[in-house]
Amino acid sequence: MSIAGRFARLVTSPLKYHIYISQSHDAAVNLSIEYYLFQKSHPASSVLFLYVNRPCIVIGRNQNPWLEVNYPLVRQSAALLGTSASPNQDQSSLKDRVQVIRRRSGGGTVFHDLGNVNFSIIFSQPRPGYNQYKHAEMVVRAIRKMNPRARVNKRHDIVLDPGPLLAKTDRPDPTDTHCTAFQFNDGSLMPRKVSGSAGKASGKRALHHGTCLLASPNLLSISEYLRSPATPFLKGKGSESVRSPVDNIISQAQATSRFNTGTLQHHIVEAFIQMYGLDVTSIALPQDMDSGITELKEDRECVSGVVDDTGRTTNECDHLSQPGFLHMYVFTGITLG
């Protein structure tokens, strides 16, 4: 049986818990595997899937890419693709092509690179009383092994408290994932986001996934890629991203063989196992899943969508010096007038 065949057989098995770590850095591959796990995994199972992508922009299901993405900058990065010095060049650089892809869940637009760790938890549809912070709290417990400033905020995001250490008498329970032993601000700096997440539910299954900015070398450029120059002139019906100041979990100086994406993945696996009280085998997906991956990428019902469905967009060209007001309505790529 092929690797892809064994993987499909494993995914659909009645095993209660699964952990998968992708060896691919292709966003289309990883988001397709995620959706495959969401669709095909056993209804009673809980699945943890971890992956790292090359530089890419991932937009939410209900978002308009023309309002979220700086396409001129994306095109510049694409034009530089052929100038890479060698196949061994650091692929986390924004000088490499930045892919734009749509995921199947809601939420805002995010930027991925080789300094990010992405997590997905797939589980049975939650019952009333379910703790919506459960999986974010799990990830915080993993991050705190690398940075004790991490906590979950009211939006289910994970942020770092930048202030000084509190007095011993004021410090909270160290197991509390919603507050830290540090001031949430120092008078000038507010908490900075290191992880955002989104969710999706269908039938008997639910998905909670997010990204962790571990040590992105592109931290200062992310906002440029996620700020569309067309925003002042376009009105769309899609949901807009909530923009927040971001930071890395560890510094570039700390991003060594001791602290890297593999380290954080290991901590997240440990936190998953501890949360469920498990003894689980981690399954690594080889990069050459041949036919299985090819099928996932070519199946439009399964593959994460490219940005070919933008919804209705209005282009208001009132900034032109000529008198008048030009409206242009575009729906799924067709100009209506």
C-alpha positions in Angstrom: 0.0 0.0 0.0 1.3 3.5 -0.9 2.1 6.1 1.8 -0.9 8.1 0.8 -3.1 4.9 1.0 -1.7 4.2 4.5 -2.3 7.7 5.6 -6.0 7.7 4.3 -6.5 4.4 6.2 -5.0 5.8 9.4 -7.1 9.0 9.2 -10.4 7.1 8.9 -9.5 4.5 11.6 -11.5 4.6 14.9 -8.4 5.6 16.9 -9.6 8.2 19.4 -6.5 10.5 19.2 -4.2 11.4 16.3 -1.2 13.7 16.1 0.3 14.6 12.7 3.3 16.8 11.9 3.7 17.8 8.2 7.2 17.9 6.6 5.9 20.0 3.7 6.2 23.8 3.7 3.6 24.2 0.9 0.6 26.1 2.1 -1.7 24.5 -0.5 -0.6 21.0 0.6 -0.9 21.7 4.3 -4.3 23.4 4.2 -5.5 20.6 2.0 -4.3 18.0 4.4 -6.0 20.0 7.2 -9.3 20.0 5.3 -8.9 16.3 4.5 -8.5 15.5 8.2 -11.5 17.7 9.0 -13.6 15.8 6.4 -12.4 12.3 6.8 -11.2 11.7 10.3 -13.4 9.5 12.5 -16.3 11.5 14.1 -15.3 10.5 17.6 -11.6 11.3 17.2 -9.5 14.3 18.3 -6.8 15.3 15.9 -3.7 17.6 16.3 -2.1 18.7 13.1 1.1 20.9 13.0 2.8 22.5 10.0 5.1 25.3 8.9 4.6 27.2 5.6 6.9 29.1 3.3 6.0 32.8 3.0 2.4 33.1 2.2 -0.8 35.1 2.9 -3.8 33.2 4.0 -7.2 35.0 3.9 -10.4 34.0 5.7 -13.3 32.3 4.0 -15.5 35.4 3.9 -12.8 38.0 3.1 -12.1 40.1 0.0 -8.4 39.7 -0.9 -8.4 43.1 -2.7 -9.1 44.7 0.6 -6.7 42.6 2.6 -3.6 42.0 0.5 -1.0 44.4 -0.9 -0.9 42.8 -4.4 1.7 45.2 -5.9 4.1 44.0 -3.1 3.1 40.4 -3.7 3.9 40.7 -7.5 7.3 42.2 -6.6 8.1 39.2 -4.5 6.9 36.9 -7.4 9.1 38.7 -9.9 12.2 38.1 -7.7 11.6 34.3 -7.5 13.9 33.5 -10.4 16.7 35.5 -8.9 17.2 33.2 -5.9 20.9 32.5 -5.4 20.5 28.8 -4.8 18.1 26.1 -3.8 19.6 26.2 -0.3 18.8 29.9 0.1 16.9 30.8 3.3 13.3 30.4 2.2 11.9 32.5 5.0 12.9 35.7 3.2 10.3 37.8 1.6 12.4 37.9 -1.5 10.9 34.6 -2.3 7.5 34.3 -3.9 4.6 35.0 -1.5 1.7 32.8 -2.2 -1.9 34.0 -1.6 -4.4 31.4 -0.6 -7.9 31.2 0.9 -8.7 28.9 3.8 -12.1 27.4 4.5 -12.6 28.9 8.0 -13.5 32.5 8.9 -11.3 34.9 10.8 -8.8 37.4 9.5 -5.9 37.5 7.1 -2.6 36.2 8.4 1.0 35.9 7.2 2.9 32.7 7.4 6.6 32.0 7.0 9.2 29.5 8.2 9.3 31.3 11.6 5.7 30.5 12.3 4.2 27.3 13.7 0.6 26.6 12.7 -1.7 24.3 14.6 -5.1 22.7 13.9 -7.2 20.8 16.4 -10.1 18.8 15.0 -12.6 17.4 17.4 -16.3 16.3 17.9 -18.8 19.1 17.7 -18.8 20.7 21.2 -21.8 20.4 23.5 -23.4 23.3 25.5 -21.0 24.5 28.1 -17.9 23.8 26.1 -14.9 25.9 27.1 -14.2 28.0 23.9 -10.8 28.9 25.3 -9.7 25.3 25.8 -7.3 24.9 22.8 -5.9 28.4 23.0 -5.1 27.7 26.7 -3.4 24.5 25.6 -1.2 26.4 23.1 -0.4 29.0 25.8 0.9 26.3 28.1 3.2 25.2 25.3 4.4 28.8 24.5 5.1 29.5 28.2 7.9 27.0 28.1 9.7 29.5 25.8 8.2 32.8 27.0 6.3 33.1 30.3 4.6 36.4 29.2 2.0 34.6 27.0 -1.7 34.5 27.9 -5.1 34.2 26.2 -7.1 37.4 25.8 -10.9 37.8 25.5 -10.8 37.4 21.7 -9.2 34.0 22.0 -5.9 35.5 20.7 -2.6 34.8 22.5 -0.7 37.9 23.5 2.5 38.8 25.3 2.4 41.1 28.3 5.2 43.6 27.9 5.4 45.2 31.3 7.7 44.5 34.3 7.5 41.6 36.6 4.8 42.1 39.3 5.5 42.0 43.0 5.3 38.5 44.4 2.2 39.3 46.3 0.4 40.4 43.1 1.3 37.5 40.9 -1.5 35.2 39.8 -1.7 31.4 39.9 1.1 30.4 37.5 -1.4 27.8 36.0 -3.8 30.6 35.0 -3.5 31.0 31.2 -5.5 34.2 31.1 -3.0 36.4 33.1 0.7 36.4 33.7 3.2 37.6 36.4 3.9 40.6 34.2 2.1 43.9 33.9 -0.2 43.9 30.8 1.4 47.2 29.8 4.3 49.4 30.9 2.6 52.7 30.2 3.7 52.9 26.6 3.5 49.3 25.2 0.3 47.3 25.1 0.1 43.5 24.9 1.3 42.3 21.5 -0.3 39.5 19.6 1.7 36.3 18.8 -1.2 34.0 17.8 -4.6 34.4 16.2 -7.1 31.7 15.6 -10.3 30.8 13.7 -12.8 28.0 13.7 -15.2 26.1 11.5 -17.9 23.6 12.3 -19.7 21.2 10.0 -21.9 18.2 10.9 -20.4 16.4 13.8 -16.9 17.9 13.5 -15.3 21.2 14.6 -12.0 22.8 13.8 -9.9 25.3 15.7 -6.7 26.4 14.0 -4.2 29.2 14.4 -0.7 30.5 13.9 2.1 31.2 16.3 4.7 33.9 15.5 7.7 32.1 16.9 10.6 34.0 15.4 9.5 35.4 12.0 12.4 37.2 10.2 9.7 39.2 8.4 8.0 40.7 11.5 8.5 44.3 10.4 7.3 43.6 6.9 4.1 41.7 7.7 1.9 44.8 8.0 3.0 46.0 4.6 1.8 42.8 3.0 -1.5 42.9 4.8 -2.3 46.5 4.0 -4.1 46.9 0.6 -3.4 50.2 -1.3 -6.9 49.7 -2.8 -8.8 50.0 0.5 -9.7 53.7 0.2 -11.3 53.1 -3.2 -13.1 49.7 -2.7 -16.1 48.6 -0.7 -16.7 44.9 -0.3 -19.2 42.7 1.5 -16.5 40.4 3.0 -15.5 40.7 6.7 -12.4 42.8 7.4 -9.5 41.8 9.5 -9.0 43.3 13.0 -5.5 44.6 12.9 -3.3 44.3 16.0 0.3 45.0 16.8 2.3 41.7 16.6 5.5 40.3 18.0 7.6 37.2 18.0 7.5 34.7 20.9 11.3 34.6 21.0 13.9 36.9 19.6 16.0 36.2 16.5 19.0 35.7 18.7 17.1 32.9 20.6 16.1 31.2 17.4 18.8 28.6 17.4 19.0 24.9 17.3 17.8 25.0 20.9 14.7 27.1 20.2 13.2 26.6 16.8 9.8 25.6 15.2 10.5 22.0 16.0 10.9 23.0 19.7 7.5 24.7 19.8 5.8 21.8 17.9 7.2 19.4 20.5 5.8 21.6 23.4 2.4 21.8 21.7 2.3 18.0 21.3 3.2 17.6 25.0 0.4 20.0 25.9 -2.1 18.1 23.8 -1.1 14.8 25.4 -1.3 16.3 28.9 -4.6 17.9 28.3 -6.2 14.6 27.2 -4.1 12.4 29.5 -2.7 10.4 26.5 0.1 8.2 25.4 -0.1 9.0 21.6 2.2 8.2 18.7 3.2 11.2 16.6 2.9 10.6 12.8 5.1 12.5 10.4 3.9 13.1 6.9 6.8 12.8 4.3 7.1 15.5 1.7 6.7 13.0 -1.1 3.1 11.8 -0.4 3.0 11.6 -4.2 -0.5 10.7 -5.5 -2.2 11.4 -2.3 -1.1 15.0 -2.1 -1.6 15.5 -5.9 -5.2 14.3 -5.5 -5.8 16.7 -2.6 -4.4 19.6 -4.5 -6.4 18.9 -7.7 -9.7 18.2 -5.9 -11.5 21.5 -5.8 -13.9 20.2 -3.2 -11.0 19.5 -0.9 -8.1 21.8 -1.8 -8.0 25.1 0.0 -9.3 27.7 -2.4 -7.3 30.2 -4.3 -8.6 33.7 -4.3 -11.1 33.3 -7.1 -14.2 34.1 -5.2 -14.1 37.7 -3.8 -17.8 38.4 -3.5 -19.3 41.6 -4.6 -16.9 44.6 -4.7 -17.6 48.3 -5.4 -14.9 50.4 -6.9 -15.5 54.1 -6.1 -13.1 56.3 -8.1 -14.1 59.6 -6.5 -10.4 60.4 -6.0 -10.0 61.3 -9.7 -9.6 64.9 -10.5 -12.3 64.8 -13.2 -15.8 65.7 -12.1 -18.3 62.9 -11.5 -18.4 59.7 -9.5 -17.6 56.4 -11.1 -19.0 53.2 -9.7 -17.8 49.8 -10.9 -19.4 46.6 -9.5 -17.5 43.4 -9.7 -19.0 40.1 -8.7 -16.9 36.9 -8.9 -14.6 38.5 -11.4 -17.3 39.8 -13.7 -17.8 43.5 -14.1 -21.5 44.3 -13.8 -21.4 48.0 -14.6 
